């Protein structure tokens, strides 16, 4: 049982030593307030959500039409 305690203590010491030796680089990146607005393709999250819902609905409709055209389902 003492072997496991020794392993835990060794792992804790190694972790603490690696954290003490860590020094961030001098030229670290700092995000500007504008970059943190999280706009993708110039759209807000609501606009992206609406686009994705429309894409999902069109995919479902095209899939249903293909199934109907091939006779796999009937309306």
CNS distance restraints for C-alpha pairs under 8 A (distance, minus, plus):
assign (resid   1 and name CA) (resid   5 and name CA) 6.90 0.50 0.50
assign (resid   2 and name CA) (resid   6 and name CA) 6.21 0.50 0.50
assign (resid   3 and name CA) (resid   7 and name CA) 6.28 0.50 0.50
assign (resid   4 and name CA) (resid   8 and name CA) 6.29 0.50 0.50
assign (resid   5 and name CA) (resid   9 and name CA) 6.23 0.50 0.50
assign (resid   6 and name CA) (resid  10 and name CA) 6.08 0.50 0.50
assign (resid   7 and name CA) (resid  11 and name CA) 6.10 0.50 0.50
assign (resid   8 and name CA) (resid  12 and name CA) 6.11 0.50 0.50
assign (resid   9 and name CA) (resid  13 and name CA) 6.14 0.50 0.50
assign (resid  10 and name CA) (resid  14 and name CA) 6.18 0.50 0.50
assign (resid  11 and name CA) (resid  15 and name CA) 6.14 0.50 0.50
assign (resid  12 and name CA) (resid  16 and name CA) 6.16 0.50 0.50
assign (resid  13 and name CA) (resid  17 and name CA) 6.12 0.50 0.50
assign (resid  14 and name CA) (resid  18 and name CA) 6.18 0.50 0.50
assign (resid  15 and name CA) (resid  19 and name CA) 6.20 0.50 0.50
assign (resid  16 and name CA) (resid  20 and name CA) 6.14 0.50 0.50
assign (resid  17 and name CA) (resid  21 and name CA) 6.27 0.50 0.50
assign (resid  18 and name CA) (resid  22 and name CA) 6.32 0.50 0.50
assign (resid  24 and name CA) (resid  28 and name CA) 7.20 0.50 0.50
assign (resid  31 and name CA) (resid  35 and name CA) 6.18 0.50 0.50
assign (resid  31 and name CA) (resid  36 and name CA) 6.63 0.50 0.50
assign (resid  32 and name CA) (resid  36 and name CA) 6.56 0.50 0.50
assign (resid  33 and name CA) (resid  37 and name CA) 6.89 0.50 0.50
assign (resid  38 and name CA) (resid  44 and name CA) 7.92 0.50 0.50
assign (resid  39 and name CA) (resid  43 and name CA) 5.61 0.50 0.50
assign (resid  39 and name CA) (resid  44 and name CA) 5.67 0.50 0.50
assign (resid  39 and name CA) (resid  45 and name CA) 7.36 0.50 0.50
assign (resid  40 and name CA) (resid  44 and name CA) 7.26 0.50 0.50
assign (resid  43 and name CA) (resid  47 and name CA) 5.83 0.50 0.50
assign (resid  43 and name CA) (resid  48 and name CA) 6.33 0.50 0.50
assign (resid  44 and name CA) (resid  48 and name CA) 6.35 0.50 0.50
assign (resid  45 and name CA) (resid  49 and name CA) 6.11 0.50 0.50
assign (resid  46 and name CA) (resid  50 and name CA) 6.28 0.50 0.50
assign (resid  47 and name CA) (resid  51 and name CA) 6.30 0.50 0.50
assign (resid  48 and name CA) (resid  52 and name CA) 6.18 0.50 0.50
assign (resid  49 and name CA) (resid  53 and name CA) 6.18 0.50 0.50
assign (resid  50 and name CA) (resid  54 and name CA) 6.18 0.50 0.50
assign (resid  51 and name CA) (resid  55 and name CA) 6.18 0.50 0.50
assign (resid  52 and name CA) (resid  56 and name CA) 6.10 0.50 0.50
assign (resid  53 and name CA) (resid  57 and name CA) 6.18 0.50 0.50
assign (resid  54 and name CA) (resid  58 and name CA) 6.13 0.50 0.50
assign (resid  55 and name CA) (resid  59 and name CA) 6.12 0.50 0.50
assign (resid  56 and name CA) (resid  60 and name CA) 6.24 0.50 0.50
assign (resid  57 and name CA) (resid  61 and name CA) 6.12 0.50 0.50
assign (resid  58 and name CA) (resid  62 and name CA) 6.07 0.50 0.50
assign (resid  59 and name CA) (resid  63 and name CA) 6.08 0.50 0.50
assign (resid  60 and name CA) (resid  64 and name CA) 6.12 0.50 0.50
assign (resid  61 and name CA) (resid  65 and name CA) 6.12 0.50 0.50
assign (resid  62 and name CA) (resid  66 and name CA) 6.15 0.50 0.50
assign (resid  63 and name CA) (resid  67 and name CA) 6.27 0.50 0.50
assign (resid  64 and name CA) (resid  68 and name CA) 6.15 0.50 0.50
assign (resid  65 and name CA) (resid  69 and name CA) 6.00 0.50 0.50
assign (resid  66 and name CA) (resid  70 and name CA) 6.19 0.50 0.50
assign (resid  67 and name CA) (resid  71 and name CA) 6.18 0.50 0.50
assign (resid  67 and name CA) (resid  72 and name CA) 5.24 0.50 0.50
assign (resid  67 and name CA) (resid  73 and name CA) 5.92 0.50 0.50
assign (resid  68 and name CA) (resid  72 and name CA) 6.09 0.50 0.50
assign (resid  68 and name CA) (resid  73 and name CA) 5.29 0.50 0.50
assign (resid  68 and name CA) (resid  74 and name CA) 5.98 0.50 0.50
assign (resid  68 and name CA) (resid  75 and name CA) 7.62 0.50 0.50
